[in-house]
Amino acid sequence: MTVEKVTFIKERLKAAQNQQKIWANMKRRPLEFEMGEKSYVKISPLKGLRKYIPDPTHVLEIEPLAIEGNLNEELMYEEVPIRIVDTNDQVLRRRTILYVKVQWSNHSKREAMWELKEKMRKQYPYLFEGKFN
C-alpha cells in the first residue's frame, strides 16, 4: 500500500514539474546578437569553482589619459543653498530635532533636502534673515 502511494506521489510530482517546464519554455526565446551589441549577462557562481592562481600575464598596463585643459575644474561645481522651503520639528523622547528643507542650486524645489537647522544656521546664516527664525 505504501509503495503505491509513493509511486502515485512521484507521478504527480513528475507531472507538476513537466507543467512548470512547459510554462517556463513558453516564455523563453532564442536570442541573437550582432557584432558590437552590448547586453547584460546574469552570472551565478557554480559549485566546484577553482581558486584563481595569480599570473603576471593577466595584469593590464594602464596608460595615462590625454586630457586637454583642467578636467577637475570643468567637471566640478559648488552647490549653495538658495532658500529654505519648509521647516519640521522631529520630537523624540527627550529632545526635539529641528530640520529645514533646503533648495540647493542646480536643483528643483522637488529635489530639496532636509538638513539640520543648527548646521545650516552656522554655515549659511543669510538663509535665516527672513520668516524662518
N, CA, C and O of each residue as an XYZ file, in Angstrom:
532
protein
N       0.821     -1.192      0.000
C       0.000      0.000      0.000
C       0.873      1.268      0.000
O       0.582      2.211     -0.736
N       1.928      1.300      0.808
C       2.772      2.499      0.849
C       3.571      2.642     -0.435
O       3.858      3.768     -0.842
N       3.949      1.528     -1.102
C       4.683      1.597     -2.365
C       3.813      2.252     -3.429
O       4.301      3.034     -4.245
N       2.515      1.928     -3.419
C       1.588      2.519     -4.386
C       1.456      4.023     -4.163
O       1.391      4.797     -5.117
N       1.417      4.423     -2.905
C       1.307      5.853     -2.601
C       2.567      6.600     -3.044
O       2.484      7.702     -3.587
N       3.732      5.995     -2.808
C       4.984      6.625     -3.200
C       5.044      6.786     -4.716
O       5.426      7.848     -5.208
N       4.677      5.756     -5.454
C       4.694      5.862     -6.920
C       3.674      6.878     -7.405
O       3.930      7.599     -8.370
N       2.514      6.945     -6.745
C       1.493      7.932     -7.106
C       2.018      9.353     -6.886
O       1.816     10.232     -7.724
N       2.696      9.571     -5.748
C       3.246     10.899     -5.437
C       4.336     11.262     -6.444
O       4.403     12.405     -6.894
N       5.195     10.292     -6.803
C       6.260     10.547     -7.775
C       5.675     10.930     -9.131
O       6.187     11.826     -9.802
N       4.598     10.247     -9.535
C       3.957     10.564    -10.813
C       3.377     11.968    -10.796
O       3.496     12.711    -11.770
N       2.746     12.326     -9.680
C       2.156     13.663     -9.569
C       3.243     14.744     -9.589
O       3.074     15.785    -10.224
N       4.367     14.493     -8.886
C       5.477     15.436     -8.901
C       6.053     15.589    -10.306
O       6.358     16.699    -10.742
N       6.197     14.477    -11.006
C       6.719     14.499    -12.371
C       5.790     15.308    -13.285
O       6.253     16.091    -14.115
N       4.472     15.109    -13.123
C       3.502     15.849    -13.932
C       3.568     17.351    -13.634
O       3.503     18.173    -14.547
N       3.700     17.703    -12.345
C       3.780     19.115    -11.965
C       5.061     19.744    -12.522
O       5.030     20.868    -13.023
N       6.181     19.030    -12.437
C       7.441     19.549    -12.968
C       7.361     19.736    -14.481
O       7.857     20.730    -15.012
N       6.738     18.783    -15.175
C       6.582     18.908    -16.625
C       5.741     20.127    -16.981
O       6.055     20.845    -17.930
N       4.666     20.364    -16.218
C       3.808     21.522    -16.474
C       4.583     22.825    -16.265
O       4.465     23.757    -17.061
N       5.381     22.886    -15.185
C       6.185     24.080    -14.937
C       7.213     24.275    -16.046
O       7.480     25.406    -16.453
N       7.787     23.183    -16.533
C       8.771     23.258    -17.605
C       8.135     23.787    -18.887
O       8.747     24.581    -19.602
N       6.916     23.352    -19.180
C       6.199     23.823    -20.367
C       5.963     25.328    -20.277
O       6.191     26.049    -21.248
N       5.504     25.812    -19.107
C       5.243     27.243    -18.932
C       6.539     28.054    -19.018
O       6.556     29.137    -19.602
N       7.611     27.536    -18.445
C       8.885     28.256    -18.495
C       9.402     28.320    -19.926
O       9.913     29.359    -20.344
N       9.283     27.246    -20.678
C       9.789     27.224    -22.050
C       8.969     28.104    -22.983
O       9.485     28.574    -23.997
N       7.694     28.334    -22.655
C       6.860     29.201    -23.489
C       7.384     30.634    -23.478
O       7.251     31.349    -24.470
N       7.982     31.061    -22.354
C       8.461     32.436    -22.235
C       9.881     32.599    -22.752
O      10.338     33.725    -22.943
N      10.579     31.509    -22.981
C      11.943     31.583    -23.493
C      11.920     31.791    -24.995
O      11.031     31.301    -25.691
N      12.909     32.523    -25.485
C      13.029     32.712    -26.923
C      14.514     32.756    -27.264
O      15.325     33.200    -26.451
N      14.863     32.313    -28.426
C      16.281     32.341    -28.797
C      16.752     33.779    -29.001
O      16.054     34.594    -29.604
N      17.926     34.072    -28.499
C      18.481     35.417    -28.621
C      19.605     35.409    -29.643
O      20.432     34.497    -29.678
N      19.617     36.433    -30.467
C      20.684     36.593    -31.440
C      21.242     37.993    -31.299
O      20.500     38.962    -31.138
N      22.565     38.086    -31.362
C      23.230     39.369    -31.217
C      24.114     39.625    -32.428
O      24.656     38.702    -33.034
N      24.242     40.894    -32.760
C      25.136     41.319    -33.823
C      26.476     41.712    -33.189
O      26.550     41.981    -31.990
N      27.504     41.739    -33.989
C      28.812     42.153    -33.504
C      28.732     43.602    -33.024
O      28.179     44.456    -33.716
N      29.278     43.876    -31.853
C      29.297     45.232    -31.313
C      28.128     45.548    -30.403
O      28.170     46.561    -29.704
N      27.080     44.727    -30.376
C      25.952     44.977    -29.488
C      26.362     44.663    -28.057
O      27.218     43.814    -27.810
N      25.738     45.360    -27.125
C      26.012     45.131    -25.710
C      24.792     44.499    -25.068
O      23.655     44.776    -25.449
N      25.048     43.644    -24.086
C      23.942     43.012    -23.377
C      24.368     42.735    -21.947
O      25.559     42.696    -21.639
N      23.395     42.545    -21.082
C      23.649     42.180    -19.697
C      23.570     40.665    -19.577
O      22.669     40.034    -20.130
N      24.506     40.096    -18.862
C      24.543     38.657    -18.682
C      24.454     38.368    -17.199
O      25.231     38.906    -16.410
N      23.524     37.532    -16.820
C      23.383     37.141    -15.428
C      24.319     35.966    -15.172
O      24.248     34.939    -15.847
N      25.185     36.132    -14.202
C      26.161     35.103    -13.892
C      25.938     34.658    -12.456
O      25.828     35.483    -11.549
N      25.874     33.367    -12.261
C      25.734     32.842    -10.907
C      26.913     31.923    -10.617
O      27.408     31.236    -11.511
N      27.357     31.915     -9.374
C      28.502     31.072     -9.045
C      28.149     29.588     -9.147
O      27.037     29.176     -8.818
N      29.093     28.815     -9.597
C      28.888     27.379     -9.739
C      29.639     26.647     -8.644
O      30.619     27.157     -8.101
N      29.179     25.461     -8.326
C      29.888     24.652     -7.341
C      31.179     24.143     -7.961
O      31.252     23.886     -9.163
N      32.180     24.004     -7.131
C      33.423     23.438     -7.590
C      34.301     24.388     -8.379
O      35.146     23.944     -9.157
N      34.118     25.691     -8.193
C      34.987     26.629     -8.886
C      36.400     26.525     -8.319
O      36.594     26.343     -7.117
N      37.352     26.643     -9.186
C      38.741     26.559     -8.751
C      39.211     27.921     -8.266
O      38.732     28.961     -8.718
N      40.151     27.892     -7.347
C      40.721     29.125     -6.838
C      41.600     29.754     -7.919
O      42.331     29.059     -8.624
N      41.517     31.063     -8.035
C      42.301     31.771     -9.040
C      43.775     31.748     -8.641
O      44.130     32.023     -7.495
N      44.608     31.419     -9.596
C      46.047     31.425     -9.374
C      46.607     32.660    -10.069
O      46.491     32.781    -11.289
N      47.216     33.587     -9.313
C      47.729     34.818     -9.917
C      48.752     34.524    -11.012
O      49.613     33.657    -10.871
N      48.630     35.268    -12.100
C      49.533     35.109    -13.225
C      49.926     36.495    -13.713
O      49.045     37.297    -14.021
N      51.217     36.806    -13.795
C      51.628     38.156    -14.212
C      51.168     38.529    -15.620
O      51.090     39.713    -15.947
N      50.866     37.547    -16.449
C      50.410     37.876    -17.805
C      48.977     38.390    -17.816
O      48.529     38.930    -18.827
N      48.250     38.236    -16.716
C      46.868     38.712    -16.637
C      46.771     40.193    -16.285
O      45.692     40.780    -16.369
N      47.882     40.798    -15.894
C      47.886     42.200    -15.477
C      47.883     43.090    -16.713
O      48.681     42.905    -17.632
N      46.976     44.055    -16.722
C      46.889     45.005    -17.836
C      47.679     46.258    -17.504
O      47.655     46.739    -16.371
N      48.362     46.767    -18.474
C      49.103     48.013    -18.300
C      48.135     49.188    -18.438
O      47.330     49.231    -19.368
N      48.219     50.124    -17.519
C      47.339     51.290    -17.541
C      48.079     52.426    -18.226
O      49.190     52.792    -17.841
N      47.438     52.974    -19.250
C      48.017     54.106    -19.961
C      47.349     55.382    -19.482
O      46.126     55.414    -19.344
N      48.114     56.431    -19.225
C      47.500     57.685    -18.780
C      46.639     58.290    -19.893
O      46.969     58.192    -21.075
N      45.542     58.911    -19.493
C      44.648     59.549    -20.448
C      45.179     60.920    -20.828
O      45.681     61.664    -19.986
N      45.064     61.235    -22.077
C      45.471     62.556    -22.550
C      44.255     63.476    -22.446
O      43.308     63.345    -23.222
N      44.280     64.401    -21.494
C      43.154     65.294    -21.243
C      43.609     66.723    -21.476
O      44.627     67.162    -20.941
N      42.841     67.440    -22.279
C      43.160     68.836    -22.547
C      42.477     69.717    -21.515
O      41.307     69.502    -21.199
N      43.177     70.688    -20.994
C      42.610     71.598    -20.016
C      42.607     70.980    -18.635
O      43.130     69.884    -18.432
N      42.013     71.689    -17.683
C      41.924     71.196    -16.314
C      40.563     70.547    -16.131
O      39.571     71.230    -15.878
N      40.520     69.231    -16.260
C      39.262     68.496    -16.233
C      38.572     68.596    -14.878
O      37.346     68.688    -14.818
N      39.334     68.579    -13.798
C      38.731     68.628    -12.471
C      37.908     69.900    -12.269
O      36.805     69.845    -11.724
N      38.433     71.030    -12.702
C      37.703     72.283    -12.537
C      36.493     72.360    -13.452
O      35.490     72.981    -13.100
N      36.575     71.739    -14.619
C      35.465     71.779    -15.559
C      34.304     70.899    -15.126
O      33.154     71.204    -15.440
N      34.577     69.822    -14.415
C      33.527     68.887    -14.016
C      32.980     69.158    -12.617
O      32.041     68.487    -12.188
N      33.535     70.106    -11.914
C      33.089     70.380    -10.550
C      32.309     71.688    -10.497
O      32.568     72.620    -11.258
N      31.366     71.730     -9.598
C      30.652     72.965     -9.316
C      30.281     72.967     -7.846
O      30.155     71.912     -7.224
N      30.109     74.145     -7.303
C      29.781     74.270     -5.892
C      28.273     74.438     -5.740
O      27.650     75.271     -6.398
N      27.714     73.634     -4.865
C      26.287     73.762     -4.585
C      26.114     74.651     -3.366
O      26.735     74.441     -2.324
N      25.272     75.631     -3.519
C      24.972     76.532     -2.411
C      23.464     76.529     -2.202
O      22.703     76.384     -3.158
N      23.032     76.688     -0.956
C      21.592     76.721     -0.715
C      20.990     78.020     -1.235
O      21.546     79.103     -1.048
N      19.843     77.888     -1.890
C      19.161     79.057     -2.444
C      18.160     79.611     -1.441
O      18.124     80.809     -1.160
N      17.341     78.694     -0.906
C      16.317     79.158      0.040
C      15.823     78.002      0.882
O      16.056     76.835      0.566
N      15.134     78.344      1.962
C      14.511     77.356      2.834
C      13.071     77.182      2.374
O      12.316     78.150      2.279
N      12.705     75.952      2.094
C      11.380     75.666      1.567
C      10.386     75.377      2.684
O       9.226     75.783      2.610
N      10.846     74.668      3.729
C       9.934     74.241      4.795
C      10.736     73.986      6.064
O      11.963     73.887      6.020
N      10.038     73.878      7.199
C      10.674     73.512      8.461
C       9.909     72.349      9.073
O       8.738     72.127      8.766
N      10.594     71.609      9.948
C       9.952     70.470     10.602
C      10.627     70.245     11.943
O      11.847     70.370     12.059
N       9.840     69.915     12.955
C      10.353     69.582     14.280
C      10.102     68.107     14.526
O       8.953     67.667     14.566
N      11.172     67.339     14.692
C      11.026     65.915     14.974
C      11.148     65.735     16.480
O      12.201     65.995     17.063
N      10.072     65.291     17.101
C      10.028     65.136     18.548
C      10.424     63.718     18.905
O       9.782     62.755     18.484
N      11.495     63.598     19.689
C      11.924     62.309     20.212
C      11.500     62.219     21.669
O      10.758     63.080     22.141
N      11.941     61.221     22.380
C      11.508     61.079     23.775
C      11.968     62.230     24.643
O      11.177     62.798     25.396
N      13.246     62.581     24.545
C      13.793     63.576     25.464
C      14.149     64.899     24.806
O      14.452     65.870     25.499
N      14.117     64.953     23.489
C      14.512     66.199     22.836
C      13.797     66.362     21.508
O      13.147     65.440     21.013
N      13.928     67.545     20.946
C      13.326     67.878     19.659
C      14.431     68.265     18.691
O      15.295     69.082     19.013
N      14.398     67.674     17.506
C      15.385     67.985     16.480
C      14.714     68.868     15.437
O      13.658     68.530     14.903
N      15.351     70.015     15.153
C      14.798     70.971     14.204
C      15.435     70.762     12.836
O      16.658     70.710     12.713
N      14.593     70.643     11.808
C      15.052     70.456     10.437
C      14.531     71.579      9.563
O      13.477     72.153      9.835
N      15.271     71.889      8.516
C      14.813     72.805      7.480
C      14.972     72.106      6.142
O      15.942     71.380      5.928
N      14.028     72.321      5.244
C      14.108     71.756      3.905
C      14.722     72.818      3.005
O      14.166     73.901      2.826
N      15.889     72.482      2.439
C      16.693     73.462      1.706
C      16.698     73.129      0.221
O      16.922     71.987     -0.179
N      16.445     74.158     -0.585
C      16.589     74.011     -2.029
C      17.991     74.449     -2.399
O      18.399     75.574     -2.109
N      18.733     73.548     -3.046
C      20.116     73.801     -3.423
C      20.183     74.307     -4.862
O      19.273     74.084     -5.660
N      21.281     74.991     -5.173
C      21.465     75.476     -6.536
C      21.566     74.289     -7.484
O      22.011     73.208     -7.096
N      21.157     74.496     -8.708
C      21.140     73.466     -9.755
C      20.159     72.334     -9.463
O      20.260     71.268    -10.071
N      19.209     72.541     -8.543
C      18.184     71.536     -8.242
C      16.822     72.214     -8.165
O      16.716     73.396     -7.840
N      15.789     71.444     -8.469
C      14.436     71.993     -8.413
C      13.918     71.967     -6.977
O      14.546     71.392     -6.089
N      12.769     72.595     -6.766
C      12.154     72.622     -5.439
C      11.776     71.209     -4.996
O      11.809     70.891     -3.807
N      11.421     70.378     -5.953
C      11.039     68.998     -5.651
C      12.218     68.185     -5.100
O      12.021     67.211     -4.374
N      13.432     68.590     -5.447
C      14.629     67.878     -5.004
C      15.232     68.459     -3.725
O      16.354     68.107     -3.361
N      14.508     69.336     -3.044
C      15.012     69.941     -1.810
C      15.238     68.858     -0.763
O      14.534     67.849     -0.724
N      16.252     69.093      0.097
C      16.634     68.085      1.077
C      16.498     68.616      2.491
O      16.670     69.809      2.743
N      16.183     67.701      3.423
C      16.083     68.058      4.825
C      17.480     68.116      5.428
O      18.271     67.185      5.279
N      17.775     69.220      6.109
C      19.067     69.410      6.762
C      18.818     69.854      8.200
O      17.745     70.365      8.518
N      19.809     69.660      9.067
C      19.693     70.129     10.445
C      19.693     71.658     10.466
O      20.508     72.302      9.805
N      18.773     72.218     11.229
C      18.617     73.670     11.244
C      19.851     74.368     11.820
O      20.296     75.380     11.279
N      20.400     73.839     12.903
C      21.562     74.475     13.520
C      22.786     74.439     12.612
O      23.543     75.408     12.542
N      22.975     73.333     11.927
C      24.104     73.222     10.998
C      23.968     74.248      9.873
O      24.941     74.905      9.504
N      22.767     74.381      9.335
C      22.535     75.330      8.250
C      22.662     76.771      8.753
O      23.155     77.641      8.034
N      22.216     77.023      9.994
C      22.307     78.375     10.559
C      23.770     78.789     10.723
O      24.114     79.951     10.506
N      24.639     77.833     11.111
C      26.062     78.144     11.276
C      26.752     78.350      9.933
O      27.547     79.276      9.777
N      26.451     77.489      8.966
C      27.149     77.562      7.680
C      26.591     78.639      6.751
O      27.345     79.281      6.020
N      25.280     78.837      6.777
C      24.632     79.768      5.850
C      23.658     80.669      6.614
O      22.445     80.495      6.493
N      24.163     81.627      7.396
C      23.261     82.459      8.207
C      22.343     83.346      7.370
O      21.288     83.754      7.857
N      22.710     83.655      6.132
C      21.875     84.521      5.303
C      20.533     83.888      4.978
O      19.597     84.603      4.620
N      20.407     82.567      5.091
C      19.133     81.905      4.803
C      18.075     82.210      5.853
O      16.878     82.103      5.588
N      18.525     82.595      7.054
C      17.598     82.777      8.161
C      17.273     84.244      8.417
O      16.802     84.592      9.499
N      17.515     85.087      7.455
C      17.219     86.511      7.613
C      15.792     86.816      7.176
O      15.515     87.916      6.699
N      14.902     85.874      7.330
C      13.535     86.095      6.891
C      12.536     85.501      7.856
O      12.616     85.711      9.066
N      11.597     84.758      7.309
C      10.468     84.276      8.094
C      10.781     83.047      8.935
O      10.022     82.763      9.862
N      11.853     82.297      8.672
C      12.123     81.071      9.400
C      13.171     81.277     10.489
O      14.224     80.642     10.434
N      12.932     82.119     11.454
C      13.894     82.369     12.540
C      13.667     81.420     13.685
O      14.380     81.479     14.687
